[in-house]
């Protein structure tokens, strides 16, 4: 591949300091060789952006270096681009900051979603230029002269039509991804997003935390992963999103790596990649990754850029992660953390490369995620009950599983998301109802003089009493009278219990975990199909909840039988 020499130019306002480091990195990421630079401090010129004298100096520099393009680290209007090009040698291209970023995005777009987003951004960038040609044509000012191109009235309509079509297709993709996210939550997974400035080490950190990846690429074990979660020292390595399963200890986490932020992006460009940023906006927790090896001023600027992008729509808690601590002296790191305390309170300093302080990060993740709730259920022993137990191992954290002395019931103690607890209660209520009906049908010889199945009633009463005792111990406020319980609303019966202890319970043994849990492979936001949805046990638990009033109705029905 031939690398084209380019000149990088930047204009800053008076008294501001020019910094070409980022635009130079962007140029190299796009495959250009930066042969020279030019800067100017002045107010923007309406015709040339730079002063006319500086444009003449730029033209001389282009001739001296045989540059094939000029990359301007500013936002150029269509007329300014045209005017600068008219002063340069023939064939030299003028590329502004956003054209360069779009070029990089186009090179990195490997999925249908990413390609659509790049195409949408390009069309939104082109539309005002086509409208400018339309304006010139209506004034009869020869828009085709010296580079703006011939005006085609149909082109403007085509662009608007394509923007509408692509937006609708991206909306459909975003809707499917949101459905997938909700399904993952219902399966017991917490969603954590890696966000931050480009080249901060997000992909390396993902590889450190993921269950199935090593920090170094292992082509023999993972030949299918060569294009995902790459760890290269260049900008925009990650354009789409990559999701991996991560084990933080007690919780099952799906960790998503996202496209890096860049400063000074126009609204239309950010909007074009909105569906990708949804992975951040809709997460349960955001890890904001910052390169700790940079200067304090650079870190501050990038934190501001990241917060500006996140705070508009993000509702999840944000944990700042200072990455690449292996490149920073300990005293220097302390000074940086103190200086950035207002923007990054209580950060976690880690090295994704060496693994330093990763355990501290996983503990912080668990503490910041939405609270889990403790629950205890006494289930009548059956195949369906054991399926529910297996489902709970896959969707929560089972702390205890034991069988009653009579061998006709199993006690399961677990903690999980509130939605999982509600579904487990509903399934337990259904099992109780099924057990009650079955026992009634099978014990015709144990009725009393009133036709009541005394043996079944005694067993059910004892089991119901045990459940009430456990529920009262878990939440004393639920120790109401029988009449109060009958009037308890549907929502009140669904109220989740608070965790009994702040400290997480001991983890189950590896052998038990192996029996009760699956280990899904990689999951990508862009490539996973609906059938690939992570759900260890396909079990229908969407049964209506039964409160104590429903249980009373069951007793009445049993007596009637």
N, C-alpha and C positions, 0 to 999 in steps of 0.2 A: 504493500500500500504506500503510495506516494504522499508524503507529508508536505502540505502547502505552507510556505512562509507567510506570516501575516504580521501586521503592525497593530498593536493594541493602543487605543486612545481613550482618554477620559477627561471630561470637563467637570469641575467642581465649583461650587459657589465661592465668592470671595471669603477669605479667611479660613476656608475649609482645607483639610489636608487630603491630597490625592492618595489613593491606595489601589494599586493595580493587581494585588495578589490574587483576589478572587476571580477577576475576569481572565487573568492569565491561566489560572487553573481550569476555568471553564473552557478556554480555547484549547488547552492541551487535551482535556477530556473529549473534545469534539474531533481531535486528531490533527490539530494545527501546530505549527512550530512558531513560537513567538520570537520574531527576529529583532524587533525594536519596539519602543514605547514612546508615547507622546502624551503630555498632560497640559491643561490650561486651567487657571483659576480666574473666572469672570462670570458675569451674568450670561444667561443663555441668549444666543443670537437667534432671532426668529427665522432667518433664512438658512443659516449654516450650522446652527447650534454652537459651534466654535466661532471665534472671531475670523474674519476673512483672511487676515494675515497668518493665522495659525493653520488655516486650511491650505494655504500656499506652501507653508513649511511641511505640512503633511504630504503634499504631492511630491515635494523634492525628496523626502525620506523614502517614499514608495519607490521612486526611480533608483535611488542609491541601493536599496536592499532587494530589488526585484520582487517585492511583496505581491502576492496574488489577491490579497484582500485586506481590508481595514476593518477591524472589529472595534466598535465604539461602545464603551461601557456606560451607555446612557439610553434613554428612551427617545428614539428619533421619530418624528412625524414623517409621513410619506413625502412631503415637499422637501424637508431637510435631507432625507436620504437621496433624493433625486439631485438636489443642488450640490451636495458633497461629491457624488459620483461624477457630476459634470466637470469638476475641478481636477479629478484624478486621471492618470493615464488610462487609455482605452482598455477595457476588459477587467479592470480592477473592481472587485465586488465590495459593496458597503454593507456590513452586517452589524445590526445593533444588538444590544444585550439579549433581547427577547427572541430575536431570530436565531441567535446562537443556542439559547436554551432549547428552543423547539427542535433544532437540528440534533442536539444531544438526545432529547427525548425520542426522536424518530429512530435513532440508532439503537436505542435500548428497548424499544417496544417489541416484545416477543409474544404477547398474548393479544387476543381479540380486544379485550377491554382497554389495554394500554394503547393499542393502535387507534381505536376509536377516540380516545382522549387526545392523542396527539393530533389526529385529523381535525377534531373539533377546535383545538387551540389554533391550528394553522388557519382554519377558515375564519375564526374570529379576529385573527391578526390581519388577514387579507381584506376583510369586509370594508374597513374604513378607507383603505387604499383604493378599492374599486369605487367606493362612493366619491372619493376625491376626483377620480377620473370622470365620473358622471357629472360632477359640478363643473369641471373644466369644459366638458363637451357641451353642456347647456349654455355656457358662456362663449362657445365657439373659439376656444383657446388652444386647439390642436394638442390634446392630451398625449398623443403618440410621439410627440417630438422629444428626442433625447432621453428616452428611457422609461417614461411612465407607462407606455404601451397604448395600443389602440383601445378605445372605449367600446365595450360590448354591453349593451343594455341588458341582454339576457344573462350575463355573468353575475350581476348583482342578485337577480332573482334566484339563480341556481345556488349561489352561496347560502342565501337565507333558507332555501328549501333543504339543502344538505345539513345545515345547522339544526334545523327542526328534526330531521330524520335521525341524525346521530344522537341528539339529546334524548329522544324517545327510546332509542335502543339502550343507551346508557342507564336511563331510568329503570328499564326493565331488568337490566343486570343488577342494579343496586337493590331493587326489590327482592330479587332472588337471594342476594347475599345477606340482606337483612333477615329474611326468613331462615336462612342457614344459621345465622348468628343466634337467633332465638331458639332454634332447635338444639344447638350446642349448649346453650344455657340450661334448657330443659333436661339435657342429658347429664347435667352436673358439672359442666366445665365453666370456669371463669375465663373471661376474655381480657387479655393484657396486650396493649399495643406499644411498640417501640417507635417513638417519634423523636424528631430533632433535626438539627442542621445536617445537610449533606456531608458525608465523609467524617461523621463523628464516631464511627465504629459500631453502628447499630447491628449490621449483619454479623460482625464478629461476636458481639454480645449474644445474639440469637443462637449462634452455633455453640456458644459456651453453655447456655441454659437448656438447649433442646435435648430431649431424651435420645434421639437417634442420630445426632451429628457430633462429629469431632471438630476441634478448632481447625485442624488441617484437613483439606479435602482428601477423602479416601475413595479413589475411583473404583477400586476393586469391590468395595462394599456398597457404594452408592453411585453407580454410574448414571443413574437417572436424576441425580441431584446436582449435576455439574453446573446447571444454569440457574440454580436457586440458592438464595442465602449466600451469595458470593462474598468473599472477603478480600477486596482489592483496594489499593490506595489510590482511588480515583473518584471523581464526583459522579453521582447518579448511577452507581453500580446497581442499585435497586430502584426500578421504576414502577413495577407493579407491587403486589403484596405477596408475602410468603408467610404461611402459618405453620407452626410446629407445636407439638405437644411437649410441655415442660413440666417436670416434677419438682415442685417447690417444697415438698415434704408431706403436708397433710392434704393439700388441695390439688386438684387436677386443673392445669392451666393450659390454655391455648395461647401461644405467644405469636404476635404478628409483626413482621418487619415491614415498614412502609417507606414510601418515597421521601427523600430528604427535603427539608425546607431550604429555600434560597431567599435572600433579602431582596427587597424592592421589586417584587413581582406584581404586575398589574392584576386587577381584579378578574379580568376575563381569563387570564392564564390559570389562576388559582381555581376559578370556577370550573374550568375544563377538567380538572383532576379532582373534582369534589367527591365522586364516587369512590376514588381511592382513599381519600382522607376520611371517608365515612368509617373506615376500619379504626381510625383513631377516635373520631367523635363519639362512636357508639360502644366503645370499650368499657369494661368495668374499672380499669385502671390504666393510666398512661405513664410509661417510663420515658421521661424527657432526657435524652442522651446528649451530653455535651463533651467536646474534646477538651480535656483538662490540660493538655500540653500547649495550648495556645495562650496568647497574652490575655491579661484580664480585660482589656478593652475589647478584644475580639470575642471573648466569651460573653461579655456583657451584651454586645451588639447581637450576637446570635441567640442569646436567651430572649432578648426583646422580640426578635423576629419570630421565634418559636411561640412565645406567649401570644403575640398578635394573631398568629394563625390558629392557635388552640382555643383561646378564651372566647372567641366569638360564638362557638357552637358546642364546645366540649363541656360535659357535665361531670365527667369522672374525676376522681382525685388524681393529682399529678405528683409523681416522685421524680425529682431531678437526680440523674445518675451522671457523676463526673467520671468519664471513661478515660482510658490510656494513662492511668496513674503510674504505670511502669516507666513512663517518660518524664516524670515530674519528681523533683526532690521533695522530701516530706515537709520541710519548712516552707517551701514555695507553695505547696498544695494548701497548707493551713492559711497562708496569706490570701490566696485566691478565694477560698471558701468564706473567709471573713469579709472580703471586699464585695462578694456577690451575695451576701446573706439576704438582702432585700428581694432579689430576683430568684434565689435558689435556697430557701430556708430548709435546714436539715437535710442536705443532700447525702447520697450514698456514693462514696468514692471507690471505684473498682478498676480492675484491668481485665477486659474481655479476653485479652491475649494470654495472660499468665494465670488467670483465675483468681487473682487476689481479691479478697472480700466478697466473693460471689455468694458465700453462705449468708453474709450480712444482708445482701440484696434480696435473697430468697425469703429470709425472715421478714424483711420489710414488705415484700409483696404480699405475704400472707396476712400481715397486720393491716394493710391498707385495703384489701379486698372486702367486698360486702360480707357482713357477718353471716356465719352459719348458725343453725339452730339445732339444739339437742332434742332428741325424741326417743321414746321407748314404746314399743308395740308388743303385745302378746298375741301371737297368731295361732289359730287352730292348725295343727300339723296336717299338711297336705302337699301335693305336688305344686299347686298354685302358690302356696305359702313359701315354699323353698325357691320358687322362681322369683318371688318378690324379694326374698333375702339376697339372692344372687344379684338382682337388679340394684339393690341398695349398695352392695359392694362396688358396683360399677359407677354409681352416681353420687355416692357420698363417702363418708368415712365411718365404717362399722367399728364400734368400740367393744362390743360384747355380743356374743351369740351363744345362748344356752337353752337347754331343753328342760321342761318341767319334770318332776319326779314321776308323774303319771305317764309321761311320754306322749301326751296328746296335744302339746302346744310347744311353741318355741318363742323365747323372749329375745328380741333384737333391740339393741341400743346403738344409736347412730347419730351422726351430725351431718347436715347437708344444707343446701340452699333452701329458702322458704318454699319455693315452688316444688322441690323434690319432697319435702316434708308433707306438703298438702296432698300430693299425688299418692304418697305412701299411706297416709291416713285413709284416703278414699278407697284404695285397694284393700286395706285392712278391714274397713267397714263392709266391703263387698264380700270378703272372705268370711266374716262373722255371720253375715246374713245367709250365705250359702251353707255354712256349717250348721246353722240353726235349722234351716229347712231340711237338710239331709238327716240330721239326728231325729227330727220329728217323724220323718217317713219310716225310719228304720227301727223305731222302738215302740211298736204297737202294743207290746205286752207289758209295758211299764206304766200304764195310765192309772191315775187314781180314780176315785168314785166320780169325780167331776169330768173325767176324760182328759186330764192334764198329764203330759209326759213328765213325771216327776224326776226321772234320772237326767233327762236332757236339760230340764229347767234348772236343776241343781248345778250341772256342769257350766251352763251358760251364765248363770248368776254368779258363780264363783269366778269365772274368767272375766266377766264384766266388772266385778268388784275389784279384781286385781288391776285391771286397766285404770279404773278410777283412782285407786290408791297411787299408782305410778304417776298418773297425770297430776294428782294433787301434790305429790312430792316435788314434781318438776315445776309446778306453778301453783302455789297455795291459793292464789286469788280465785282459782277455778273451783274451790270447795264450796259450792252453792247447795241450796236445798234442791230436792227433787223437782219441786214446782218451778224453781228458778231455772233449772237446767232445761226443762221442757220449753221454756219461753226464750231460750238462748237462740240468737239469730244464726243464720248460715255463716255469716262472716266471723262471728265470735267463735264458733266451733273451729274455724280455720286459723285462729290466732296462733302464731308460732311461739314456741318456748324460747326463753333466753338461754344462752350458753351458761352451763353451771359453773364453769371455771374459765378464767382468763388464759390459763396455760393450755396448749394443745395436748390432747391425749397421746399416749404412746402409739406409735405406728404399728399396724399389724405385721406379722412376720412375712418374710418374702415368699414363703411357700403358700401361705394363705392368699396373699396378693396375687400370686401366679394362678391360683385356682379360680379366683373370683373376678379377675380383671383382664380385659383384653389390652393389647398394646398396638393401637392403630398406627399406620405409617403416616408419612407426611401429608398434610392437608394444605392446599393452597387456595386462597380466596378466589383466584382467577380460574383455576383448572378443576377444582373439585366439583363433581356432579352431585345431583341430589342424592343418588344412590350411595355416594361415598360418605354421607353424613355419619359422624362418629356417634355410634350408639351401640354399646356393648351387647345389650340384650333387647331384642325386639319384643317388648311386652306391653300390652295395652293396659295402662293404669288410669285412663281418663274416665273413672267412674264417679258418679255423684257422691259427694261427701254425706256421711250419716252422722247427725248429732244424736244426743241422747234421746231426743224426742222420737227420732226414727227407730232407735233401739227399743223404745217402749212400744211402738207400733208393732215391731217384730214379735215382742213378747205376747201381745194381744192376739196376733195372728196365730202364734204357736198354740195358745190356749184354745182358740177357736177350732183349730184342727184336732 
